[in-house]
């Protein structure tokens, strides 16, 4: 149980820094190598378990890599504006939007929007403070992040270390619910970005990446379902995800099993199985409309 929040927050860290690049030297570079290898081995999928349910989410590393290869222009309207964070008064909204902002930082970093990305790091710090994670992003950490903004490995090491410190701060029966909301926010923003990009690009890879969220939608629904009666906010969130899952049900799925790769020393298993999905334009249109509506409700 004590590893639960670590899984979710380290997954968030991977999302945040996966698109950052550069060859700058820093005092953190050597220490970052092991965590960098861990990120590389998990680049295809993010895997974890909440409430006894294994989830497997498409990796934002892969998503951002494909966006980069398409040479699309940066769109400043995609990320959730930093000014909105102060209006998130409930822990529910703050946790969801920690996931949202984590994905947005990955998108900003992809386009070398360094100054804006640092503003988003500041928002994560403020949100962490408000959900009793005040030691995660202190002033010293922010300075180190700024100094290493162009170095993916160093950023990964710094952020992973800081998020690990949060393990002891998230305690009690609400722990699993909090972890679920962070992952839900990551998933919502990932799918939202893909559907927005698809509106201006005819690249079939983007359509395929949207279709792959069929399984992520089911996984997110399963880890949230136990909290349906926890609050009206949970009810509304889950009902909207159910509606999106209905649209994903129309996508045909073909699966080819391949032996997973196991790293015993790291207690890590990488899934190598392959799948393909047949998706039609109407599916994409309906999914896009519904994830846009859900995302609007999350960030407003």
LOKOLVEX-214708 format. One record per residue: residue in one letter; y, x, z of N, C-alpha, C in turn. Coordinates in steps of 0.1 Angstrom, whole numbers, plus 5000, padded with zeros to 4 digits. Example, Ala and Ser with C-alpha at 12.3 -4.5 7.8 and 13.67 -1.06 7.14 Angstrom:
2
A494351325078495551235078496751325078/S497851285071498951375071500051295079/
END
This chain:
300
X498850085000500050005000501350095000/X501250205007502450285008502850344994/X501850344985502150404971502750294962/X502850174966503250064957504650084952/X505550094961506950114956507150244949/X506350344952506450474945506050454931/X504950384928504550354914505650294906/X506250184912507250114905508550194903/X508950264913510250344912510050464904/X508850534904508650644895508550594881/X507950474879507950414866509450394861/X510250344870511650324867512350454863/X512050564871512550694868512150734854/X510950714850510450754837511250684826/X511550554829512350474820513750534819/X514350564830515750614830515850744823/X514950844824515250974819514451004806/X513550914801512650954790513450994778/X514650934776515350964763516351074764/X516551134776517451244778516851374772/X517651454765517151574759518051694763/X517751804756518651924758517852034763/X518452164762517752284767518552354777/X519452284785520252354795519352414806/X519752524811519052584822519652534835/X518852524845519352484858518452524869/X518852514881518052554893516852464894/X516852344889515752254890514752264879/X514952344869514152334857512652364860/X512452474867511052514870510252414878/X510952354888510352254896510052124889/X510752104878510551984870509351974862/X508652094859507652094848506452004851/X506052004864504851924867505151774865/X506351734869506751594868506951564853/X507351654845507551634831506251614824/X505251684828503851664823503351534826/X503651484838503151354843503851244834/X505051264831505751164822505151164809/X504851284803504251294790502951224789/X502051244800500751184800500851034801/X501950984807502050834808502950774798/X503250854787504250804778503750684770/X502450654768502050544760502150414768/X501850414781501850294789502250334803/X502750234810503050244825502050154832/X501150214840500050144846500250144861/X499950034867499950024882499249894886/X499249874899498649754905499449694916/X499649554915500349484925499549354927/X499349324940498649204944497249204938/X496649324936495249324931495249314916/X496349294909496449284895496949414888/X496149464879496549584872497449544861/X498649604860499549584849499649704840/X499849684827500049784817501249754808/X502349814810503549784803503849884792/X504349844781504649934770505650034776/X505450164773506350264778507750274771/X508850264778510150284772510250414765/X509550514769509550644763509150624748/X508050554745507650534732508650444724/X509150344731510150254725511350324721/X511950414730513150484726512850584716/X511650644715511350744705511450674691/X510850554690510950484677512350454673/X513150404683514550374680515250494675/X514950614681515650734677515250774663/X513950754660513450784646514050694636/X514550584639515050484630516550514626/X517150604634518550644632519550534632/X519350444641520250324642521450364650/X522550294647523750324654523750264668/X524450334677524650284690525450154691/X524950054699525649934700526049914715/X527349924718527849914731527649774738/X527349674730527149544735525749514741/X524849604738523449584743523349604759/X523749714764523549734779524349634787/X523749604799524449514808525649584814/X526849524813528049594817528049634832/X528549754835528449804849529249714858/X530349654853531249574861530549454867/X529349414862528749294867528049314880/X527649444883526749464895527349414908/X528749414909529349374922529149224925/X528849144914528649004916527148974920/X526349064921524949044925524849044940/X524848924946524948914960523548904967/X522548864960521248844966520348964963/X519448994972518449104969517649074957/X517448954954516648904942517348964930/X518648934928519448974917519549134916/X519749194928519949334928518649414924/X517549364928516249424925515949414910/X516149284905515949264890516849354882/X518149364886519049444878518949594880/X518249644891517949784891517049814880/X516049724877515249754865516049744852/X516949644851517749634839518549754836/X519249804847520149914845519350044842/X518150054848517350174845517050184830/X516650074824516350074809517650104802/X518750044806520050064799520450214799/X520150284810520450424811519650504800/X518450464799517550524789518150504775/X518650384772519250354759520550434757/X521350444767522650524767522350664764/X521350724771521050864770520550894756/X519850804750519350824737520450854727/X521650794729522750814720523850914726/X523450994736524351094742525651024748/X525450914753526650844760526650894774/X526951024776526851084789527751024800/X529051004796529950954806529550814811/X529150734801528750594804527450594812/X526550684809525250694816525550724831/X526450814833526750854847527350734855/X528150654848528650524854527450434858/X526450434850525250354853524450404864/X524450544865523750604877524550564889/X525850554888526650514900526350374904/X526050284894525650144897524350144904/X523350224900522050224906522250274921/X523150364923523450414937523950294945/X524950214940525450104947524449994950/X523649974940522549874942521549914953/X521250054952520350104962520850094976/X522150114977522850104991522649964996/X522749864987522849724991521449664994/X520349734990519049694994518349795003/X519249865011518849955022518050075016/X518550125005518050254999519250354998/X520050355008521350435008521150585006/X519950635009519750785008519350824994/X519050724985518550764972519550834964/X520750784962521750834954522950874962/X522850984970524051024978524951114969/X526051164974527051234967526451364961/X525651434968525051554963524051524952/X523351414953522451384942523251354929/X524351274930525151244919525651364912/X526051464920526551594915525551664907/X524351664912523251734906522851664893/X522851524893522651454881523651484870/X524851494874525951524864525751664858/X525451754867525251894862524051914853/X523051824854521851834846521651724836/X522751664832522751544824522051574811/X522151694806521451724793520051784794/X519551784806518151844807517151734813/X516351694804515351584807514451624819/X513951744819512951784829513651784843/X514851844843515551854856515951714861/X516451624852516751494857515551424862/X514351434856513151374860512751424874/X512851554877512551604890513451554900/X514751554898515751514908515551364911/X515451284901515251144904513951104910/X512851174905511551144911511551174926/X512151294930512251334944513051234952/X514151184947514951094954514250954956/X513650904945513050784946511850784956/X511150904956510050914966510550894980/X511750934983512350924996512450775000/X512550684990512650544993511450484998/X510250554997509050495002509050445016/X509650525025509650495039510650385042/X511550355033512650265035512350115031/X511350105022510949965018509649935025/X509849855036508649825044508549675046/X507349635051507249495055506549405044/X506449275047505749185038506349165025/X507649185024508449165011508249285002/X507549385005507449504997506949474983/X505849404982505249374969506149284961/X506849194967507749104959508949194954/X509449284962510549364957510049454945/X508849514946508349594936508149514923/X507749394924507549304913508849274906/X509849254913511149224907511749344899/X511549464905512049584898511349594884/X509949574884509249584872509549474862/X509849354868510249244859511549274852/X512549324860513749364854513649464842/X512749564845512549664834511949594822/X510949514824510349444812511349354805/X512049274812513049184805514049264797/X514549374802515549454795514949524783/X513749574784513049634773512849544762/X512349424765512049324754513349274748/X514349254756515749214751516249314742/X516249444745516749544736516049544723/X514749534723513949534711514349414702/X514449294708514749184700516149184694/X517049244702518449254696518449354685/X517749464686517649564675517049504663/X515949424665515249364654516149274645/X517149214651518049124644518849204633/X518949334635519749414625518949514618/X517549514620516749604614515449534609/X514949574598513749514592512549604594/X512749714602511649804604510449734611/X509249744605508049674610507549734624/X507949854627507549914640508249834651/X509449794649510149714660509449584662/X509049514651508349394652507049414660/X506349524657505049554664505249574679/X506349654682506649674696507049554703/X507649454697507949324703506649254706/X505749254696504449194697503649244709/X503749384711502949444722503349394735/X504549334736504949284749504249154753/X503349104744502448994747501749024760/X501149144762500349174773501249204785/X502349264783503349294794503749164800/X504049064792504548934796503448874806/X502148884801501148824810500948904823/X501149034822501049114834502149084844/X503349074839504549044848504348904854/X503848814846503648674851502648674862/X501548754861500548764871500948824884/X501848924883502348994896503448904903/X504048824895505148734901504548604906/X503448554900502948424903502748394918/X502248494926502048464941503348424948/X504548454942505748424949506448304944/X505748214937506348104930507148014940/X506547994951507147904961507947984972/X508248104969509048184978510448144979/X511048104967512448064966512647994953/X513747914952514047854939514247964928/X514848084932515048184922513748234916/X512748254924511448294919510848184910/X510948064914510447954906511147954892/X512447964891513147964878512748084870/X512648204876512248324868510848304863/X509848264871508548254867508348144856/X509048034857508947924847509447974834/X510548054834511048104821510048204815/X509448284823508448384818507248304812/X506748204819505748114814506048064800/X507248024798507747964785507648074774/X508048194778507948314768506448344765/X505548334775504148364773503548264763/X504048134763503548034754503748084740/X504948144737505248194724504348314720/X504148404730503248514727501748474724/X501348354730499948314728499648294713/X500648274705500448254690500148374683/X500348494689500148624682498648664683/X498048694671496648734671496548874675/X495448904682495249034688493949094684/X493949224679492749294676492649424684/X491549454691491449564700490349654697/X490649784698489549894696489549974708/X488349974715488250054727488050204724/X488750284732488550434732488450484746/X487650584749487450634762488850684768/X489150644780490350684786490250834790/X491450904791491451044796491851044811/X490951114818491151114833491551254837/X492551254846493051384852492851374867/X491651414872491251394886492251454896/X492751574893493651644902494951564904/X495251484895496551394896496251254900/X494851224901494551084903495150994892/X495051034880495650974869494650944857/X494750824852493950784840494850734829/X494750794817495650754806494750664797/X495350554793494650454784494850504770/X493650514762493750564749493350454739/X492950344743492450234734493650184725/X493250144713494250094704494149954701/X495249894697495249754694496249724683/X496049614676496949564666497249414668/X498349374664498749234665499349184653/X498949054649499448994638500548894642/X501748914638502848834643503648774631/X504148654632504948594622506448584625/X507248574616508748564618509148454628/X508448344628508848234637508548274651/X507448344654507148394667508248484672/X508748574664509748674668511048594671/X511348494662512648424665512548344678/X511448284681511348204693511348294706/X510648404705510648504716512048564718/X512648594707514048654708514948554715/X514948424711515848324717515548304732/X514248304736513948284750514148404759/X513948524754514148644762515648654764/X516448624753517948634754518448534765/X517848414766518248314776517848364790/X516648414791516248464804517048584809/X517348674800518148794803519548754807/X520048654800521448604804521448554818/X520348484822520348434836520148544846/X519448644842519248764851520548844854/X521248864844522448954845523748884848/X523748754847525048684849525548684864/
END
